[in-house]
Amino acid sequence: MPASESSVVEPAGTDSAPGSRPGAPRILLISGSTRPGSTNTAALRTFADLAAPAFTAELFTGLVEIPAFVPGDQPAPPAVRALREQLAAADAVVFCAPEYAGFIPGSLKNLLEWTVGNADLHEKPVAWISVAAPGRGEGAITSLRTVLGYVGAVEIESACRRITVLSAMVGADGTVSDAAVRQALAESAAAIGAYLSAAAVPREL
């Protein structure tokens, strides 16, 4: 990590994995874009690189495999069960989504609909990152916040960011090289760390 980037605050965690420190908290990163070369996915991939080793950050890759949501008590499809397992294991979730027709993409809305009945995101700390150009993306942010509020997720406001990411900033490895973008992503990760650390401290009665 370049010297100009913020260091990530290490909160107390509940799990460990290769590439992270023992007890490192888990962050699930969900991109709302299914497009190859997406700047949304590139931003989250960069976030994961910057978050290590303080966090175990995992990029969710099963968005296109989740079937259309069907209300009812039928058993969840395998892709949905896998999603729920990842959500349950995560200490926090970060979303990054483009705006389609003034809203979040239908594929991401579909994913979120599968979490309603099972309370997968209820009281789960979440944050969002928008990589849209200035003046754009507000519809995606507003709709995402509405749905997350409906399912009872807890927004970490200090970790949410509006960061413009251009395709030219994405390297061959799929990460963002721009120093200002990396700085902003590192600060977002640090804010999540600070939030989880504070939440883990027992309160005096």
N, C-alpha and C positions, 0 to 999 in steps of 0.2 A: 504494500500500500504506500503511495507517495506520502511524503512527510506532511504535505498540506492537508491531508484528509483527516477527519475526526476519528479518534479511536472509539471503538464500541464499548459501551459500559457493560460489564459482565454481571447479569443478574443470576440469582440462584435458580437452578434448573432441576429437572427430574429425570433426565435421560442422558445417555452418552452415545456417541457414534464415531466411526472413523473420521478424522479430519476436524473433529471438535474436541474441546477439552472435556474431561470427565464431568458429568452433571450439566453439560451445556443445554440450555433451553432449545426447544425445537420451534422453528418458524416455517409454516407452510406458505408457499408463494403461489398465488393463482393468477395466471394471465387470462384475460377475457378474450384474447385474440387467438384464432386458429391459423393465422396466416404465417407461412414460412418467412423468416426474416423480420418478424414483427418487432417494432421498437419497444412495445410493451413487454414482450417476453425478454428482450435484450436487457431492459432495465432491471427486471427481476433476477435474471441470471447474474448481472453485475452486483446487485444487492447481496446475493448469496455469497459471491466471492469476497465482498467487503465485510460481511457479517462473521465469517470464519476467522479464528477458531472460537470466538465467544459464543456463537450459536451454531446449531445444526440447522441449516436452511435448506429446505427441499422444494424444488420446483415441481408443481403438479403438472403432469403431462397427459392426463386422461380426459380432457374436456370433450374431445370429439367422440369419445367412446360412451359417454353417458346418454342413455336413451331418453326420449321425451318423457317428461313427468306425467304420471297417471295417478290421480288421487285414489286412495283406498288402502286397504290393509294387506295387499298382496306382498309377498317377499320381495325385498329390494334386489334389483339386478346386480350381478357381480361387480360391475364398474361402480355402482353406487355404494356397495358395501366397502369397496376399496377406498373410495373417497371418505366415507364415514370413519374408517379406521385411521386415515391420515389426519382428519380433523380432530379426532379424539386424542391422538398422540401429540398434537401441536399445542404449544403454549400460547401462540399468537398466529394470526393469519394476515398476510398482506396481499391486497388485490391491486391489479393494474389492468385497466381495460380501456379500449377505444370507445368512441361514441358512434353508434349506428342509428340513424333516423331519430336523433335526439334522445337516445336511451342507451343503456348498456347492451352489448350483443345478446341476442336471444339464447345463444349457447350458455352464456354465463348466468342469465336469468333462470334458465332451465336447471343449471347446477344448484343455484340457490333455492329453487323451489323444492328440490329433493331434501333440503336440510330442515324444512319447516316442521314437518310432523315429528321428526326424530330429535328436535332441539339440538342439532349438531353444533350450531353457532351461538346458542343461548349463553350469555355471559362470557363468551369467548372474546378476548382482546383482539381487535382488528385495526388495520390501518389501510389507507389507500394511497396510491401514487398515480398521478396523471402525467403523461408524457406528451400531451397535445400541445400544439402551438398556442401562443398567447391568444386569448379570446375564444378558444375552442375547448371542447371537452366538458363544458359545464353540465350538459345534459347527462353525460355518463356519470359524473360525480354525484349529481343530485339524485339520480335514480338509484345508484348503488347505495348511497347513504340511506335512502328511504327503505330499501329492501333489508339492509343490515339492521336498521332500527326496528323493523317489523319482526325480525327473527330474534331480537334481543341481544345482538352482539354489542360489545362495548368498544366504542371508537377511541383509539389513542390519538387524540387530536394533535398532540405535539409531534407525532410521527408521520402525519399525512403531508404529502408534498405535491406541488405543481412544478414539474420539471420538464422543460421542452427537450425532447430527444429526437434528433434528426437521423434519418437512415445513414447519412454519411458519417455519423459518429460511431456506428457499430462496426467493429472489426471482424476479421475472418473467424475469430473464435466465438463470435456471437455475444460479446460483451461490449460495453460502452467505454471508450477511451477518454472522452472529454473530461478534463479535470474538474470543472464546475459541477457537472452531473454526478460524478463519482463522489465529490464532497457532499452534495445534497443527499445522496443515497446513504452514505456513511452516517450522516447526521440523523437520518430517519431510523437506521438500525440502532444508533446510540439512544435515541428517544424510546424505542421499544425496550431496550435493555434497562433504562432508568425506570420505566413504568413497571416492568416485571420485578425489578429489584425492590421497588417501593411496595408492591403488592405482596411480596414474600415476607416482609418484615412484620412480625406480630405486633398488633396494636395493644397499647396498655389500657387496661380497664380502669 
